[in-house]
Amino acid sequence: MFKEVSPLVAETIQGHLASLSLSPDNLTRMWLHQANLNMNQLIARKVLGRDASVEEAPVILDEYANTSSAGSIIAFHKYKDDLKAGDLGVICSFGAGYSIGSVVVRHR
């Protein structure tokens, strides 16, 4: 799943951003599905074109372990308070059944 789903997730996020006339450079944060640290790092790298900082792609795996699709929402809840007005982020969850969903959010 790792090698097949990770590129699809990155492409989905990039496509979603493009559909909104945004680029990965516009993102302040990505709250990703919290199943596997290596997957999150690979997805963030593919989306951004470089390694993401822990601020850009926070991880909750060390505290909560694999929370499945709920992990992106838990990460969002824990790591949103420092955003400034206008900051953009993407919340993305995915599954082994190749389901992928993302929401782009802007802080007010």
Jmol script that loads the backbone (N, CA, C; Angstrom):
load data "model"
ATOM      1  N   MET A   1       0.818  -1.188   0.000  1.00  0.00           N
ATOM      2  CA  MET A   1       0.000   0.000   0.000  1.00  0.00           C
ATOM      3  C   MET A   1       0.869   1.262   0.000  1.00  0.00           C
ATOM      4  N   PHE A   2       1.932   1.254   0.764  1.00  0.00           N
ATOM      5  CA  PHE A   2       2.805   2.421   0.913  1.00  0.00           C
ATOM      6  C   PHE A   2       3.227   2.979  -0.440  1.00  0.00           C
ATOM      7  N   LYS A   3       3.776   2.140  -1.289  1.00  0.00           N
ATOM      8  CA  LYS A   3       4.327   2.594  -2.566  1.00  0.00           C
ATOM      9  C   LYS A   3       3.248   2.967  -3.569  1.00  0.00           C
ATOM     10  N   GLU A   4       2.057   2.424  -3.414  1.00  0.00           N
ATOM     11  CA  GLU A   4       0.975   2.726  -4.353  1.00  0.00           C
ATOM     12  C   GLU A   4       0.145   3.921  -3.913  1.00  0.00           C
ATOM     13  N   VAL A   5      -0.203   3.977  -2.630  1.00  0.00           N
ATOM     14  CA  VAL A   5      -1.117   5.021  -2.158  1.00  0.00           C
ATOM     15  C   VAL A   5      -0.418   6.363  -1.965  1.00  0.00           C
ATOM     16  N   SER A   6       0.802   6.352  -1.464  1.00  0.00           N
ATOM     17  CA  SER A   6       1.490   7.624  -1.179  1.00  0.00           C
ATOM     18  C   SER A   6       1.554   8.553  -2.392  1.00  0.00           C
ATOM     19  N   PRO A   7       1.985   8.067  -3.568  1.00  0.00           N
ATOM     20  CA  PRO A   7       1.993   8.969  -4.737  1.00  0.00           C
ATOM     21  C   PRO A   7       0.586   9.439  -5.122  1.00  0.00           C
ATOM     22  N   LEU A   8      -0.414   8.579  -4.972  1.00  0.00           N
ATOM     23  CA  LEU A   8      -1.788   8.978  -5.294  1.00  0.00           C
ATOM     24  C   LEU A   8      -2.281  10.074  -4.362  1.00  0.00           C
ATOM     25  N   VAL A   9      -1.936   9.970  -3.089  1.00  0.00           N
ATOM     26  CA  VAL A   9      -2.329  11.002  -2.124  1.00  0.00           C
ATOM     27  C   VAL A   9      -1.672  12.329  -2.486  1.00  0.00           C
ATOM     28  N   ALA A  10      -0.375  12.306  -2.764  1.00  0.00           N
ATOM     29  CA  ALA A  10       0.331  13.537  -3.143  1.00  0.00           C
ATOM     30  C   ALA A  10      -0.284  14.151  -4.401  1.00  0.00           C
ATOM     31  N   GLU A  11      -0.579  13.323  -5.394  1.00  0.00           N
ATOM     32  CA  GLU A  11      -1.204  13.822  -6.632  1.00  0.00           C
ATOM     33  C   GLU A  11      -2.582  14.400  -6.355  1.00  0.00           C
ATOM     34  N   THR A  12      -3.336  13.773  -5.466  1.00  0.00           N
ATOM     35  CA  THR A  12      -4.669  14.278  -5.118  1.00  0.00           C
ATOM     36  C   THR A  12      -4.569  15.646  -4.467  1.00  0.00           C
ATOM     37  N   ILE A  13      -3.650  15.793  -3.530  1.00  0.00           N
ATOM     38  CA  ILE A  13      -3.465  17.093  -2.867  1.00  0.00           C
ATOM     39  C   ILE A  13      -3.029  18.148  -3.878  1.00  0.00           C
ATOM     40  N   GLN A  14      -2.071  17.821  -4.718  1.00  0.00           N
ATOM     41  CA  GLN A  14      -1.600  18.770  -5.727  1.00  0.00           C
ATOM     42  C   GLN A  14      -2.726  19.154  -6.688  1.00  0.00           C
ATOM     43  N   GLY A  15      -3.518  18.182  -7.097  1.00  0.00           N
ATOM     44  CA  GLY A  15      -4.645  18.457  -7.982  1.00  0.00           C
ATOM     45  C   GLY A  15      -5.700  19.316  -7.317  1.00  0.00           C
ATOM     46  N   HIS A  16      -5.967  19.040  -6.049  1.00  0.00           N
ATOM     47  CA  HIS A  16      -6.938  19.834  -5.302  1.00  0.00           C
ATOM     48  C   HIS A  16      -6.471  21.279  -5.207  1.00  0.00           C
ATOM     49  N   LEU A  17      -5.192  21.470  -4.872  1.00  0.00           N
ATOM     50  CA  LEU A  17      -4.654  22.829  -4.813  1.00  0.00           C
ATOM     51  C   LEU A  17      -4.746  23.517  -6.173  1.00  0.00           C
ATOM     52  N   ALA A  18      -4.372  22.827  -7.224  1.00  0.00           N
ATOM     53  CA  ALA A  18      -4.424  23.404  -8.573  1.00  0.00           C
ATOM     54  C   ALA A  18      -5.849  23.798  -8.950  1.00  0.00           C
ATOM     55  N   SER A  19      -6.829  22.988  -8.543  1.00  0.00           N
ATOM     56  CA  SER A  19      -8.228  23.301  -8.869  1.00  0.00           C
ATOM     57  C   SER A  19      -8.686  24.585  -8.187  1.00  0.00           C
ATOM     58  N   LEU A  20      -7.980  25.004  -7.149  1.00  0.00           N
ATOM     59  CA  LEU A  20      -8.284  26.245  -6.432  1.00  0.00           C
ATOM     60  C   LEU A  20      -7.305  27.361  -6.795  1.00  0.00           C
ATOM     61  N   SER A  21      -6.529  27.137  -7.858  1.00  0.00           N
ATOM     62  CA  SER A  21      -5.493  28.080  -8.301  1.00  0.00           C
ATOM     63  C   SER A  21      -4.470  28.360  -7.201  1.00  0.00           C
ATOM     64  N   LEU A  22      -4.139  27.312  -6.452  1.00  0.00           N
ATOM     65  CA  LEU A  22      -3.135  27.395  -5.394  1.00  0.00           C
ATOM     66  C   LEU A  22      -1.977  26.469  -5.742  1.00  0.00           C
ATOM     67  N   SER A  23      -0.839  26.728  -5.123  1.00  0.00           N
ATOM     68  CA  SER A  23       0.301  25.836  -5.293  1.00  0.00           C
ATOM     69  C   SER A  23       0.733  25.348  -3.914  1.00  0.00           C
ATOM     70  N   PRO A  24       1.535  24.309  -3.860  1.00  0.00           N
ATOM     71  CA  PRO A  24       2.039  23.835  -2.569  1.00  0.00           C
ATOM     72  C   PRO A  24       2.776  24.924  -1.788  1.00  0.00           C
ATOM     73  N   ASP A  25       3.376  25.882  -2.490  1.00  0.00           N
ATOM     74  CA  ASP A  25       4.067  26.981  -1.814  1.00  0.00           C
ATOM     75  C   ASP A  25       3.109  27.844  -0.990  1.00  0.00           C
ATOM     76  N   ASN A  26       1.812  27.779  -1.290  1.00  0.00           N
ATOM     77  CA  ASN A  26       0.826  28.550  -0.545  1.00  0.00           C
ATOM     78  C   ASN A  26       0.480  27.917   0.801  1.00  0.00           C
ATOM     79  N   LEU A  27       0.878  26.653   1.004  1.00  0.00           N
ATOM     80  CA  LEU A  27       0.506  25.936   2.223  1.00  0.00           C
ATOM     81  C   LEU A  27       1.381  26.319   3.408  1.00  0.00           C
ATOM     82  N   THR A  28       0.736  26.508   4.527  1.00  0.00           N
ATOM     83  CA  THR A  28       1.433  26.686   5.791  1.00  0.00           C
ATOM     84  C   THR A  28       1.536  25.352   6.518  1.00  0.00           C
ATOM     85  N   ARG A  29       0.504  24.506   6.348  1.00  0.00           N
ATOM     86  CA  ARG A  29       0.481  23.259   7.093  1.00  0.00           C
ATOM     87  C   ARG A  29      -0.281  22.183   6.335  1.00  0.00           C
ATOM     88  N   MET A  30       0.138  20.946   6.576  1.00  0.00           N
ATOM     89  CA  MET A  30      -0.575  19.765   6.076  1.00  0.00           C
ATOM     90  C   MET A  30      -0.855  18.853   7.269  1.00  0.00           C
ATOM     91  N   TRP A  31      -2.118  18.543   7.469  1.00  0.00           N
ATOM     92  CA  TRP A  31      -2.510  17.605   8.513  1.00  0.00           C
ATOM     93  C   TRP A  31      -2.881  16.314   7.796  1.00  0.00           C
ATOM     94  N   LEU A  32      -1.986  15.343   7.878  1.00  0.00           N
ATOM     95  CA  LEU A  32      -2.151  14.118   7.103  1.00  0.00           C
ATOM     96  C   LEU A  32      -2.636  12.964   7.955  1.00  0.00           C
ATOM     97  N   HIS A  33      -3.232  12.006   7.296  1.00  0.00           N
ATOM     98  CA  HIS A  33      -3.640  10.732   7.883  1.00  0.00           C
ATOM     99  C   HIS A  33      -2.478  10.197   8.719  1.00  0.00           C
ATOM    100  N   GLN A  34      -2.743   9.778   9.922  1.00  0.00           N
ATOM    101  CA  GLN A  34      -1.670   9.396  10.843  1.00  0.00           C
ATOM    102  C   GLN A  34      -1.571   7.876  10.973  1.00  0.00           C
ATOM    103  N   ALA A  35      -1.114   7.219   9.926  1.00  0.00           N
ATOM    104  CA  ALA A  35      -0.964   5.766   9.966  1.00  0.00           C
ATOM    105  C   ALA A  35       0.501   5.354  10.001  1.00  0.00           C
ATOM    106  N   ASN A  36       1.349   6.131   9.339  1.00  0.00           N
ATOM    107  CA  ASN A  36       2.729   5.706   9.177  1.00  0.00           C
ATOM    108  C   ASN A  36       3.600   6.938   8.940  1.00  0.00           C
ATOM    109  N   LEU A  37       4.606   7.129   9.768  1.00  0.00           N
ATOM    110  CA  LEU A  37       5.474   8.296   9.658  1.00  0.00           C
ATOM    111  C   LEU A  37       6.152   8.374   8.298  1.00  0.00           C
ATOM    112  N   ASN A  38       6.641   7.249   7.799  1.00  0.00           N
ATOM    113  CA  ASN A  38       7.320   7.261   6.501  1.00  0.00           C
ATOM    114  C   ASN A  38       6.379   7.678   5.381  1.00  0.00           C
ATOM    115  N   MET A  39       5.129   7.244   5.451  1.00  0.00           N
ATOM    116  CA  MET A  39       4.154   7.665   4.436  1.00  0.00           C
ATOM    117  C   MET A  39       3.934   9.168   4.497  1.00  0.00           C
ATOM    118  N   ASN A  40       3.755   9.693   5.708  1.00  0.00           N
ATOM    119  CA  ASN A  40       3.517  11.130   5.851  1.00  0.00           C
ATOM    120  C   ASN A  40       4.696  11.932   5.306  1.00  0.00           C
ATOM    121  N   GLN A  41       5.901  11.489   5.628  1.00  0.00           N
ATOM    122  CA  GLN A  41       7.081  12.204   5.149  1.00  0.00           C
ATOM    123  C   GLN A  41       7.196  12.132   3.631  1.00  0.00           C
ATOM    124  N   LEU A  42       6.903  10.975   3.054  1.00  0.00           N
ATOM    125  CA  LEU A  42       6.961  10.829   1.601  1.00  0.00           C
ATOM    126  C   LEU A  42       5.906  11.690   0.913  1.00  0.00           C
ATOM    127  N   ILE A  43       4.691  11.673   1.429  1.00  0.00           N
ATOM    128  CA  ILE A  43       3.612  12.480   0.843  1.00  0.00           C
ATOM    129  C   ILE A  43       3.972  13.960   0.908  1.00  0.00           C
ATOM    130  N   ALA A  44       4.397  14.417   2.073  1.00  0.00           N
ATOM    131  CA  ALA A  44       4.768  15.827   2.223  1.00  0.00           C
ATOM    132  C   ALA A  44       5.906  16.192   1.277  1.00  0.00           C
ATOM    133  N   ARG A  45       6.886  15.321   1.146  1.00  0.00           N
ATOM    134  CA  ARG A  45       8.023  15.573   0.249  1.00  0.00           C
ATOM    135  C   ARG A  45       7.550  15.680  -1.198  1.00  0.00           C
ATOM    136  N   LYS A  46       6.646  14.789  -1.598  1.00  0.00           N
ATOM    137  CA  LYS A  46       6.147  14.819  -2.975  1.00  0.00           C
ATOM    138  C   LYS A  46       5.300  16.072  -3.226  1.00  0.00           C
ATOM    139  N   VAL A  47       4.502  16.477  -2.256  1.00  0.00           N
ATOM    140  CA  VAL A  47       3.666  17.670  -2.430  1.00  0.00           C
ATOM    141  C   VAL A  47       4.524  18.928  -2.473  1.00  0.00           C
ATOM    142  N   LEU A  48       5.442  19.062  -1.521  1.00  0.00           N
ATOM    143  CA  LEU A  48       6.223  20.290  -1.394  1.00  0.00           C
ATOM    144  C   LEU A  48       7.462  20.332  -2.282  1.00  0.00           C
ATOM    145  N   GLY A  49       7.924  19.160  -2.723  1.00  0.00           N
ATOM    146  CA  GLY A  49       9.148  19.111  -3.506  1.00  0.00           C
ATOM    147  C   GLY A  49      10.392  19.180  -2.643  1.00  0.00           C
ATOM    148  N   ARG A  50      10.225  18.993  -1.349  1.00  0.00           N
ATOM    149  CA  ARG A  50      11.325  19.031  -0.379  1.00  0.00           C
ATOM    150  C   ARG A  50      10.807  18.399   0.909  1.00  0.00           C
ATOM    151  N   ASP A  51      11.710  18.161   1.846  1.00  0.00           N
ATOM    152  CA  ASP A  51      11.285  17.651   3.144  1.00  0.00           C
ATOM    153  C   ASP A  51      10.484  18.718   3.879  1.00  0.00           C
ATOM    154  N   ALA A  52       9.414  18.285   4.533  1.00  0.00           N
ATOM    155  CA  ALA A  52       8.593  19.202   5.320  1.00  0.00           C
ATOM    156  C   ALA A  52       9.133  19.284   6.742  1.00  0.00           C
ATOM    157  N   SER A  53       9.012  20.452   7.336  1.00  0.00           N
ATOM    158  CA  SER A  53       9.368  20.595   8.750  1.00  0.00           C
ATOM    159  C   SER A  53       8.254  19.974   9.593  1.00  0.00           C
ATOM    160  N   VAL A  54       8.534  19.765  10.864  1.00  0.00           N
ATOM    161  CA  VAL A  54       7.500  19.209  11.747  1.00  0.00           C
ATOM    162  C   VAL A  54       6.368  20.213  11.943  1.00  0.00           C
ATOM    163  N   GLU A  55       6.638  21.488  11.759  1.00  0.00           N
ATOM    164  CA  GLU A  55       5.579  22.491  11.837  1.00  0.00           C
ATOM    165  C   GLU A  55       4.667  22.414  10.611  1.00  0.00           C
ATOM    166  N   GLU A  56       5.250  22.136   9.460  1.00  0.00           N
ATOM    167  CA  GLU A  56       4.468  22.073   8.223  1.00  0.00           C
ATOM    168  C   GLU A  56       3.622  20.805   8.137  1.00  0.00           C
ATOM    169  N   ALA A  57       4.123  19.715   8.656  1.00  0.00           N
ATOM    170  CA  ALA A  57       3.416  18.431   8.588  1.00  0.00           C
ATOM    171  C   ALA A  57       3.531  17.746   9.956  1.00  0.00           C
ATOM    172  N   PRO A  58       2.761  18.248  10.937  1.00  0.00           N
ATOM    173  CA  PRO A  58       2.866  17.700  12.288  1.00  0.00           C
ATOM    174  C   PRO A  58       2.425  16.242  12.361  1.00  0.00           C
ATOM    175  N   VAL A  59       3.023  15.543  13.319  1.00  0.00           N
ATOM    176  CA  VAL A  59       2.759  14.120  13.505  1.00  0.00           C
ATOM    177  C   VAL A  59       2.273  13.891  14.930  1.00  0.00           C
ATOM    178  N   ILE A  60       1.272  13.047  15.074  1.00  0.00           N
ATOM    179  CA  ILE A  60       0.753  12.687  16.399  1.00  0.00           C
ATOM    180  C   ILE A  60       0.945  11.210  16.696  1.00  0.00           C
ATOM    181  N   LEU A  61       1.640  10.518  15.811  1.00  0.00           N
ATOM    182  CA  LEU A  61       1.823   9.070  15.964  1.00  0.00           C
ATOM    183  C   LEU A  61       2.507   8.711  17.273  1.00  0.00           C
ATOM    184  N   ASP A  62       3.450   9.518  17.700  1.00  0.00           N
ATOM    185  CA  ASP A  62       4.179   9.214  18.933  1.00  0.00           C
ATOM    186  C   ASP A  62       3.290   9.301  20.171  1.00  0.00           C
ATOM    187  N   GLU A  63       2.248  10.101  20.088  1.00  0.00           N
ATOM    188  CA  GLU A  63       1.344  10.285  21.223  1.00  0.00           C
ATOM    189  C   GLU A  63       0.107   9.395  21.151  1.00  0.00           C
ATOM    190  N   TYR A  64      -0.449   9.213  19.940  1.00  0.00           N
ATOM    191  CA  TYR A  64      -1.712   8.496  19.779  1.00  0.00           C
ATOM    192  C   TYR A  64      -1.594   7.187  19.002  1.00  0.00           C
ATOM    193  N   ALA A  65      -0.467   6.934  18.385  1.00  0.00           N
ATOM    194  CA  ALA A  65      -0.265   5.764  17.509  1.00  0.00           C
ATOM    195  C   ALA A  65      -1.135   5.915  16.266  1.00  0.00           C
ATOM    196  N   ASN A  66      -1.440   4.826  15.599  1.00  0.00           N
ATOM    197  CA  ASN A  66      -2.217   4.842  14.362  1.00  0.00           C
ATOM    198  C   ASN A  66      -3.683   5.096  14.683  1.00  0.00           C
ATOM    199  N   THR A  67      -4.142   6.278  14.364  1.00  0.00           N
ATOM    200  CA  THR A  67      -5.537   6.639  14.603  1.00  0.00           C
ATOM    201  C   THR A  67      -6.365   6.579  13.319  1.00  0.00           C
ATOM    202  N   SER A  68      -5.791   6.005  12.289  1.00  0.00           N
ATOM    203  CA  SER A  68      -6.460   5.859  11.004  1.00  0.00           C
ATOM    204  C   SER A  68      -6.863   7.229  10.467  1.00  0.00           C
ATOM    205  N   SER A  69      -7.977   7.294   9.771  1.00  0.00           N
ATOM    206  CA  SER A  69      -8.394   8.542   9.128  1.00  0.00           C
ATOM    207  C   SER A  69      -8.678   9.655  10.118  1.00  0.00           C
ATOM    208  N   ALA A  70      -9.017   9.324  11.338  1.00  0.00           N
ATOM    209  CA  ALA A  70      -9.273  10.354  12.349  1.00  0.00           C
ATOM    210  C   ALA A  70      -7.994  11.116  12.704  1.00  0.00           C
ATOM    211  N   GLY A  71      -6.848  10.540  12.407  1.00  0.00           N
ATOM    212  CA  GLY A  71      -5.581  11.165  12.758  1.00  0.00           C
ATOM    213  C   GLY A  71      -5.384  12.534  12.156  1.00  0.00           C
ATOM    214  N   SER A  72      -5.851  12.745  10.946  1.00  0.00           N
ATOM    215  CA  SER A  72      -5.681  14.061  10.328  1.00  0.00           C
ATOM    216  C   SER A  72      -6.482  15.115  11.090  1.00  0.00           C
ATOM    217  N   ILE A  73      -7.646  14.756  11.587  1.00  0.00           N
ATOM    218  CA  ILE A  73      -8.474  15.694  12.351  1.00  0.00           C
ATOM    219  C   ILE A  73      -7.883  15.919  13.741  1.00  0.00           C
ATOM    220  N   ILE A  74      -7.353  14.871  14.355  1.00  0.00           N
ATOM    221  CA  ILE A  74      -6.688  15.027  15.652  1.00  0.00           C
ATOM    222  C   ILE A  74      -5.475  15.939  15.490  1.00  0.00           C
ATOM    223  N   ALA A  75      -4.679  15.708  14.448  1.00  0.00           N
ATOM    224  CA  ALA A  75      -3.514  16.556  14.187  1.00  0.00           C
ATOM    225  C   ALA A  75      -3.949  18.003  13.954  1.00  0.00           C
ATOM    226  N   PHE A  76      -5.026  18.195  13.194  1.00  0.00           N
ATOM    227  CA  PHE A  76      -5.559  19.537  12.959  1.00  0.00           C
ATOM    228  C   PHE A  76      -5.926  20.195  14.293  1.00  0.00           C
ATOM    229  N   HIS A  77      -6.647  19.481  15.128  1.00  0.00           N
ATOM    230  CA  HIS A  77      -7.083  20.018  16.412  1.00  0.00           C
ATOM    231  C   HIS A  77      -5.890  20.445  17.281  1.00  0.00           C
ATOM    232  N   LYS A  78      -4.849  19.636  17.286  1.00  0.00           N
ATOM    233  CA  LYS A  78      -3.690  19.909  18.139  1.00  0.00           C
ATOM    234  C   LYS A  78      -2.753  20.965  17.563  1.00  0.00           C
ATOM    235  N   TYR A  79      -2.728  21.100  16.251  1.00  0.00           N
ATOM    236  CA  TYR A  79      -1.724  21.957  15.604  1.00  0.00           C
ATOM    237  C   TYR A  79      -2.346  22.978  14.661  1.00  0.00           C
ATOM    238  N   LYS A  80      -3.233  23.807  15.191  1.00  0.00           N
ATOM    239  CA  LYS A  80      -3.845  24.865  14.397  1.00  0.00           C
ATOM    240  C   LYS A  80      -3.782  26.227  15.071  1.00  0.00           C
ATOM    241  N   ASP A  81      -3.550  26.246  16.368  1.00  0.00           N
ATOM    242  CA  ASP A  81      -3.671  27.486  17.129  1.00  0.00           C
ATOM    243  C   ASP A  81      -2.612  28.535  16.798  1.00  0.00           C
ATOM    244  N   ASP A  82      -1.502  28.141  16.203  1.00  0.00           N
ATOM    245  CA  ASP A  82      -0.452  29.105  15.885  1.00  0.00           C
ATOM    246  C   ASP A  82      -0.608  29.726  14.501  1.00  0.00           C
ATOM    247  N   LEU A  83      -1.626  29.315  13.754  1.00  0.00           N
ATOM    248  CA  LEU A  83      -1.808  29.863  12.410  1.00  0.00           C
ATOM    249  C   LEU A  83      -2.239  31.319  12.473  1.00  0.00           C
ATOM    250  N   LYS A  84      -1.860  32.051  11.444  1.00  0.00           N
ATOM    251  CA  LYS A  84      -2.204  33.463  11.343  1.00  0.00           C
ATOM    252  C   LYS A  84      -3.314  33.638  10.301  1.00  0.00           C
ATOM    253  N   ALA A  85      -3.987  34.763  10.355  1.00  0.00           N
ATOM    254  CA  ALA A  85      -5.047  35.056   9.394  1.00  0.00           C
ATOM    255  C   ALA A  85      -4.504  34.908   7.978  1.00  0.00           C
ATOM    256  N   GLY A  86      -5.221  34.169   7.160  1.00  0.00           N
ATOM    257  CA  GLY A  86      -4.836  33.964   5.766  1.00  0.00           C
ATOM    258  C   GLY A  86      -4.017  32.709   5.528  1.00  0.00           C
ATOM    259  N   ASP A  87      -3.467  32.100   6.580  1.00  0.00           N
ATOM    260  CA  ASP A  87      -2.690  30.871   6.400  1.00  0.00           C
ATOM    261  C   ASP A  87      -3.571  29.764   5.820  1.00  0.00           C
ATOM    262  N   LEU A  88      -2.980  28.993   4.913  1.00  0.00           N
ATOM    263  CA  LEU A  88      -3.678  27.889   4.266  1.00  0.00           C
ATOM    264  C   LEU A  88      -3.113  26.554   4.712  1.00  0.00           C
ATOM    265  N   GLY A  89      -3.993  25.581   4.790  1.00  0.00           N
ATOM    266  CA  GLY A  89      -3.570  24.227   5.099  1.00  0.00           C
ATOM    267  C   GLY A  89      -4.454  23.232   4.385  1.00  0.00           C
ATOM    268  N   VAL A  90      -4.022  21.986   4.394  1.00  0.00           N
ATOM    269  CA  VAL A  90      -4.822  20.916   3.808  1.00  0.00           C
ATOM    270  C   VAL A  90      -4.923  19.790   4.825  1.00  0.00           C
ATOM    271  N   ILE A  91      -6.137  19.297   4.993  1.00  0.00           N
ATOM    272  CA  ILE A  91      -6.407  18.133   5.828  1.00  0.00           C
ATOM    273  C   ILE A  91      -6.654  16.985   4.861  1.00  0.00           C
ATOM    274  N   CYS A  92      -5.926  15.884   5.020  1.00  0.00           N
ATOM    275  CA  CYS A  92      -6.062  14.781   4.069  1.00  0.00           C
ATOM    276  C   CYS A  92      -6.014  13.437   4.781  1.00  0.00           C
ATOM    277  N   SER A  93      -7.007  12.613   4.492  1.00  0.00           N
ATOM    278  CA  SER A  93      -7.050  11.234   4.983  1.00  0.00           C
ATOM    279  C   SER A  93      -7.200  10.305   3.801  1.00  0.00           C
ATOM    280  N   PHE A  94      -6.792   9.072   4.003  1.00  0.00           N
ATOM    281  CA  PHE A  94      -6.834   8.102   2.916  1.00  0.00           C
ATOM    282  C   PHE A  94      -6.921   6.710   3.504  1.00  0.00           C
ATOM    283  N   GLY A  95      -7.258   5.752   2.651  1.00  0.00           N
ATOM    284  CA  GLY A  95      -7.402   4.390   3.132  1.00  0.00           C
ATOM    285  C   GLY A  95      -6.814   3.368   2.195  1.00  0.00           C
ATOM    286  N   ALA A  96      -6.689   2.155   2.717  1.00  0.00           N
ATOM    287  CA  ALA A  96      -6.124   1.056   1.933  1.00  0.00           C
ATOM    288  C   ALA A  96      -6.994   0.718   0.730  1.00  0.00           C
ATOM    289  N   GLY A  97      -8.243   1.101   0.776  1.00  0.00           N
ATOM    290  CA  GLY A  97      -9.138   0.879  -0.359  1.00  0.00           C
ATOM    291  C   GLY A  97      -8.992   1.943  -1.423  1.00  0.00           C
ATOM    292  N   TYR A  98      -7.902   2.723  -1.339  1.00  0.00           N
ATOM    293  CA  TYR A  98      -7.579   3.777  -2.303  1.00  0.00           C
ATOM    294  C   TYR A  98      -8.583   4.926  -2.267  1.00  0.00           C
ATOM    295  N   SER A  99      -9.232   5.103  -1.136  1.00  0.00           N
ATOM    296  CA  SER A  99     -10.077   6.279  -0.970  1.00  0.00           C
ATOM    297  C   SER A  99      -9.194   7.401  -0.429  1.00  0.00           C
ATOM    298  N   ILE A 100      -9.354   8.588  -0.986  1.00  0.00           N
ATOM    299  CA  ILE A 100      -8.547   9.746  -0.595  1.00  0.00           C
ATOM    300  C   ILE A 100      -9.477  10.948  -0.533  1.00  0.00           C
ATOM    301  N   GLY A 101      -9.397  11.687   0.548  1.00  0.00           N
ATOM    302  CA  GLY A 101     -10.194  12.896   0.671  1.00  0.00           C
ATOM    303  C   GLY A 101      -9.347  14.017   1.244  1.00  0.00           C
ATOM    304  N   SER A 102      -9.560  15.220   0.740  1.00  0.00           N
ATOM    305  CA  SER A 102      -8.819  16.372   1.263  1.00  0.00           C
ATOM    306  C   SER A 102      -9.726  17.587   1.340  1.00  0.00           C
ATOM    307  N   VAL A 103      -9.390  18.454   2.294  1.00  0.00           N
ATOM    308  CA  VAL A 103     -10.093  19.719   2.486  1.00  0.00           C
ATOM    309  C   VAL A 103      -9.022  20.788   2.638  1.00  0.00           C
ATOM    310  N   VAL A 104      -9.161  21.866   1.884  1.00  0.00           N
ATOM    311  CA  VAL A 104      -8.250  22.999   2.015  1.00  0.00           C
ATOM    312  C   VAL A 104      -8.925  24.002   2.929  1.00  0.00           C
ATOM    313  N   VAL A 105      -8.189  24.450   3.941  1.00  0.00           N
ATOM    314  CA  VAL A 105      -8.751  25.388   4.918  1.00  0.00           C
ATOM    315  C   VAL A 105      -7.900  26.649   4.957  1.00  0.00           C
ATOM    316  N   ARG A 106      -8.569  27.773   5.241  1.00  0.00           N
ATOM    317  CA  ARG A 106      -7.880  29.062   5.390  1.00  0.00           C
ATOM    318  C   ARG A 106      -8.248  29.621   6.763  1.00  0.00           C
ATOM    319  N   HIS A 107      -7.224  30.027   7.509  1.00  0.00           N
ATOM    320  CA  HIS A 107      -7.461  30.597   8.827  1.00  0.00           C
ATOM    321  C   HIS A 107      -8.001  32.017   8.666  1.00  0.00           C
ATOM    322  N   ARG A 108      -9.011  32.333   9.458  1.00  0.00           N
ATOM    323  CA  ARG A 108      -9.615  33.675   9.387  1.00  0.00           C
ATOM    324  C   ARG A 108      -8.996  34.606  10.384  1.00  0.00           C
TER     325      ARG A 108
END
end "model"
wireframe off; spacefill off
backbone 0.3
color backbone group
